Amino acid sequence: MDLVLLLKAFIMGIVEGLTEFLPISSTGHLILAGSLLDFTGDKVKVFEIVIQAGAMLAVIWEYRVRIASVLTGLFTDRRAQRFVLNLVVGFLPAAALGFLFNTRIKAVLFAPVPVALAFIVGGLVILWVERRQRAAPARARIESVDDMTVMDAFKVGCAQAFALVPGTSRSGATIIGGMLFGLSRKAATEFSFFLAIPTLLAATVYSLYKERALLSAADVPMFTVGTVAAFVSAFLCVRWLLRYISTHDFTVFAWYRIVFGLLVLASAWGGWVVWAD
């Protein structure tokens, strides 16, 4: 057993868990961390997708009572049925566009300049939304995910599709998109958490199936360590974020994105990070 490899997997899992649900893009951070750790290659790309399952499980555990209630009432409770329908509708735009254009997106946009621009533009969008909110504060139209309509879910799903662009951030796109479409900060954040379940599950299953020839039983310890690390760190991050948004906005993440985008450009220009497809 390669202890150095397991340590790298552990660090990558922590990076995934801490960045998956914050509006700062887990993809960009994993690329940077992997390059700095000399942890790259086709198998690592599969690893980076699969450990998202750990982050997904953290959401399931945090909301286990709610999810159990939805599952038990799926055939009798109209609220549970609408909740599941909203998740399906919210999941479909990114799933469809990803299936059709994922290869093309990776070929064209998975490069330093597009990733950096996505970081910076995303940061500017967050600043604009938060400044707009402060200038004209208004009560959100939707205070709870239970109040969302199918059209609300579809709009947030369309926002999530922007995350197909590397560096955009799935959680950032869904949370800020949700706020623009009338969701409260808490409702947008929670729906982003719930929407991660089908999205990350589908990405994990698809990646494992597509790249199954690359994997062997010897990879199980590495994947297990990364997934467990992602689960624990994501669970702590979700708990922290729910407390944070009760008294803060997302401005700090916007400035972080802008600085990180500049860092991506500098790292690519200096040649000390391998931003390879």
C-alpha positions as CSV (number, residue, x, y, z in Angstrom):
1,M,0.0,0.0,0.0
2,D,1.4,3.4,-1.1
3,L,1.1,5.7,1.9
4,V,2.1,8.7,0.0
5,L,-0.6,8.0,-2.6
6,L,-3.2,7.6,0.1
7,L,-2.1,10.9,1.7
8,K,-2.5,12.7,-1.6
9,A,-6.0,11.1,-2.0
10,F,-6.8,12.3,1.5
11,I,-5.8,15.9,0.8
12,M,-7.7,15.8,-2.5
13,G,-10.8,14.5,-0.7
14,I,-10.6,17.4,1.8
15,V,-10.3,19.9,-1.0
16,E,-13.3,18.4,-2.7
17,G,-15.4,18.4,0.4
18,L,-14.5,22.0,1.4
19,T,-15.1,23.5,-2.1
20,E,-18.0,21.5,-3.5
21,F,-20.8,23.4,-1.8
22,L,-19.1,26.8,-1.6
23,P,-19.5,29.2,-4.6
24,I,-15.8,28.9,-5.5
25,S,-15.6,25.9,-7.9
26,S,-14.3,22.6,-6.7
27,T,-13.0,21.7,-10.2
28,G,-10.5,24.6,-10.3
29,H,-9.2,23.8,-6.8
30,L,-8.8,20.1,-7.5
31,I,-6.8,20.9,-10.6
32,L,-4.6,23.2,-8.7
33,A,-4.2,20.8,-5.7
34,G,-3.5,17.9,-8.0
35,S,-0.9,19.7,-9.9
36,L,0.9,20.9,-6.8
37,L,0.8,17.3,-5.4
38,D,1.9,15.8,-8.7
39,F,-1.4,13.8,-8.6
40,T,-2.5,13.9,-12.2
41,G,-3.5,11.6,-15.1
42,D,-6.6,9.9,-16.5
43,K,-7.2,7.8,-13.4
44,V,-7.0,10.9,-11.2
45,K,-9.7,12.6,-13.4
46,V,-12.0,9.7,-12.6
47,F,-11.0,9.9,-8.9
48,E,-11.8,13.6,-8.8
49,I,-15.4,12.9,-10.1
50,V,-16.0,9.8,-7.9
51,I,-15.0,11.4,-4.6
52,Q,-17.9,13.9,-5.3
53,A,-20.0,11.0,-4.0
54,G,-18.6,11.6,-0.6
55,A,-19.8,15.2,-0.7
56,M,-23.2,14.0,-1.9
57,L,-23.4,11.6,1.0
58,A,-22.7,14.4,3.4
59,V,-25.9,16.2,2.1
60,I,-27.9,13.0,2.4
61,W,-26.7,12.6,6.0
62,E,-27.3,16.2,7.0
63,Y,-30.9,16.1,5.6
64,R,-31.5,12.4,6.3
65,V,-34.8,13.1,8.2
66,R,-36.1,15.2,5.4
67,I,-35.1,12.8,2.7
68,A,-36.6,9.8,4.6
69,S,-39.8,11.8,4.9
70,V,-39.9,12.4,1.2
71,L,-39.2,8.8,0.3
72,T,-41.9,7.4,2.7
73,G,-44.4,9.9,1.3
74,L,-43.5,9.6,-2.3
75,F,-46.8,7.9,-3.3
76,T,-49.1,9.7,-0.9
77,D,-47.8,13.1,0.0
78,R,-48.2,15.8,-2.7
79,R,-45.5,18.0,-1.2
80,A,-43.0,15.1,-1.4
81,Q,-44.0,14.4,-4.9
82,R,-43.5,18.0,-5.9
83,F,-40.1,18.1,-4.2
84,V,-38.9,15.1,-6.2
85,L,-40.3,16.5,-9.4
86,N,-38.5,19.7,-8.8
87,L,-35.2,17.9,-8.3
88,V,-35.7,15.9,-11.5
89,V,-36.6,19.1,-13.5
90,G,-33.7,21.0,-12.0
91,F,-31.3,18.2,-12.8
92,L,-32.3,17.7,-16.5
93,P,-30.8,20.9,-18.2
94,A,-27.3,20.3,-17.0
95,A,-27.6,16.5,-17.6
96,A,-28.8,17.0,-21.2
97,L,-26.3,19.7,-22.1
98,G,-23.5,17.8,-20.4
99,F,-24.3,14.6,-22.3
100,L,-24.4,16.5,-25.6
101,F,-21.4,18.9,-25.2
102,N,-19.2,17.6,-22.4
103,T,-16.4,16.4,-24.7
104,R,-16.4,19.6,-26.7
105,I,-16.5,21.8,-23.5
106,K,-13.5,19.9,-22.1
107,A,-11.6,20.3,-25.4
108,V,-12.2,24.1,-25.7
109,L,-12.7,25.4,-22.2
110,F,-10.6,23.3,-19.9
111,A,-7.6,25.6,-20.2
112,P,-6.1,28.3,-17.9
113,V,-7.6,31.4,-19.5
114,P,-11.2,30.2,-19.8
115,V,-11.1,28.7,-16.2
116,A,-9.6,32.0,-14.9
117,L,-12.2,34.1,-16.7
118,A,-15.0,31.9,-15.3
119,F,-13.7,32.5,-11.8
120,I,-13.4,36.2,-12.3
121,V,-16.7,36.7,-14.1
122,G,-18.5,34.5,-11.5
123,G,-17.0,36.7,-8.8
124,L,-18.2,39.9,-10.5
125,V,-21.7,38.4,-10.9
126,I,-21.8,37.6,-7.2
127,L,-20.7,41.2,-6.4
128,W,-23.4,42.6,-8.7
129,V,-26.1,40.4,-7.2
130,E,-25.2,41.2,-3.6
131,R,-24.8,45.0,-4.4
132,R,-28.2,44.9,-6.1
133,Q,-29.7,43.2,-3.0
134,R,-28.3,45.8,-0.7
135,A,-29.4,48.7,-2.9
136,A,-33.0,47.5,-3.2
137,P,-33.7,45.0,-0.4
138,A,-36.9,43.1,-1.1
139,R,-38.5,40.1,0.6
140,A,-37.8,36.9,-1.4
141,R,-40.7,35.5,-3.2
142,I,-39.8,31.9,-2.1
143,E,-38.7,31.4,1.5
144,S,-38.6,27.6,1.5
145,V,-37.7,24.9,-1.1
146,D,-41.2,23.5,-0.4
147,D,-42.7,26.7,-2.0
148,M,-40.9,26.2,-5.3
149,T,-42.8,25.5,-8.5
150,V,-41.6,23.3,-11.3
151,M,-40.8,26.5,-13.3
152,D,-38.6,27.8,-10.4
153,A,-36.8,24.5,-10.4
154,F,-36.3,24.6,-14.1
155,K,-34.8,28.1,-13.9
156,V,-32.4,27.0,-11.2
157,G,-31.5,24.0,-13.3
158,C,-30.7,26.2,-16.3
159,A,-28.4,28.2,-14.0
160,Q,-26.7,25.0,-12.9
161,A,-26.0,24.2,-16.5
162,F,-23.5,27.2,-16.6
163,A,-21.4,25.1,-14.2
164,L,-20.5,22.9,-17.2
165,V,-18.0,25.7,-17.9
166,P,-14.9,24.8,-15.8
167,G,-14.3,27.3,-13.0
168,T,-18.0,28.5,-12.8
169,S,-19.0,26.5,-9.7
170,R,-22.1,24.4,-9.6
171,S,-23.1,25.6,-6.2
172,G,-22.3,29.2,-7.1
173,A,-24.5,29.0,-10.3
174,T,-27.4,27.4,-8.5
175,I,-27.3,29.6,-5.4
176,I,-26.9,33.0,-7.2
177,G,-29.2,31.9,-9.9
178,G,-31.8,30.9,-7.3
179,M,-31.5,34.3,-5.6
180,L,-32.0,36.1,-8.9
181,F,-35.1,34.1,-9.6
182,G,-36.7,35.0,-6.3
183,L,-35.5,32.4,-3.8
184,S,-34.3,33.5,-0.4
185,R,-30.6,33.0,0.4
186,K,-31.4,29.9,2.6
187,A,-33.9,28.4,0.1
188,A,-31.4,28.8,-2.8
189,T,-28.6,27.3,-0.7
190,E,-30.6,24.3,0.4
191,F,-32.0,23.6,-3.1
192,S,-28.4,23.7,-4.3
193,F,-27.5,21.1,-1.7
194,F,-30.5,18.9,-2.7
195,L,-29.8,19.3,-6.4
196,A,-26.3,18.0,-5.8
197,I,-27.6,14.6,-5.0
198,P,-28.8,13.5,-8.5
199,T,-26.2,15.7,-10.2
200,L,-23.1,14.2,-8.4
201,L,-24.6,10.7,-8.4
202,A,-25.1,10.8,-12.1
203,A,-21.6,12.1,-12.7
204,T,-20.0,9.4,-10.5
205,V,-21.9,6.5,-12.0
206,Y,-21.3,7.8,-15.6
207,S,-17.6,8.3,-15.0
208,L,-17.1,4.9,-13.3
209,Y,-18.9,3.2,-16.2
210,K,-17.1,5.1,-19.0
211,E,-13.6,4.7,-17.5
212,R,-14.0,1.3,-16.0
213,A,-11.1,-0.1,-18.1
214,L,-8.7,2.3,-16.2
215,L,-9.6,1.0,-12.8
216,S,-8.6,-2.1,-10.8
217,A,-9.1,-3.5,-7.3
218,A,-5.8,-1.9,-6.3
219,D,-7.4,1.5,-6.7
220,V,-10.1,0.8,-4.0
221,P,-8.0,2.1,-1.0
222,M,-7.2,5.4,-2.9
223,F,-10.9,6.0,-3.9
224,T,-12.1,5.0,-0.4
225,V,-9.8,7.4,1.4
226,G,-10.7,10.3,-0.9
227,T,-14.4,9.6,-0.6
228,V,-14.4,9.4,3.2
229,A,-12.3,12.6,3.4
230,A,-14.7,14.3,1.1
231,F,-17.7,13.2,3.1
232,V,-16.3,14.4,6.5
233,S,-15.0,17.8,5.1
234,A,-18.2,18.4,3.1
235,F,-20.4,17.6,6.1
236,L,-18.5,20.2,8.2
237,C,-18.7,22.7,5.4
238,V,-22.4,22.3,4.9
239,R,-23.0,22.8,8.6
240,W,-20.8,25.9,8.6
241,L,-22.4,27.4,5.5
242,L,-25.9,27.1,6.8
243,R,-24.8,29.1,9.9
244,Y,-22.8,31.5,7.8
245,I,-25.6,32.5,5.5
246,S,-27.9,33.4,8.3
247,T,-25.9,36.5,9.0
248,H,-23.6,37.0,6.0
249,D,-23.8,37.4,2.3
250,F,-21.5,35.9,-0.4
251,T,-19.3,39.0,-1.1
252,V,-16.2,37.4,0.5
253,F,-16.5,34.4,-1.9
254,A,-16.8,36.8,-4.8
255,W,-13.5,38.5,-4.0
256,Y,-11.9,35.1,-3.3
257,R,-13.0,34.0,-6.8
258,I,-11.4,37.1,-8.4
259,V,-8.1,36.6,-6.6
260,F,-8.1,32.9,-7.4
261,G,-8.8,33.6,-11.0
262,L,-5.8,35.9,-11.1
263,L,-3.8,33.1,-9.4
264,V,-4.9,30.7,-12.1
265,L,-3.6,33.1,-14.8
266,A,-0.3,33.6,-12.9
267,S,0.2,29.9,-12.4
268,A,-0.4,29.1,-16.1
269,W,1.8,32.0,-17.2
270,G,4.6,30.9,-14.8
271,G,4.2,27.2,-15.8
272,W,4.1,25.9,-12.2
273,V,0.6,24.3,-12.6
274,V,-0.2,21.7,-15.3
275,W,-3.6,22.8,-16.6
276,A,-4.0,19.8,-19.0
277,D,-7.1,18.2,-20.3
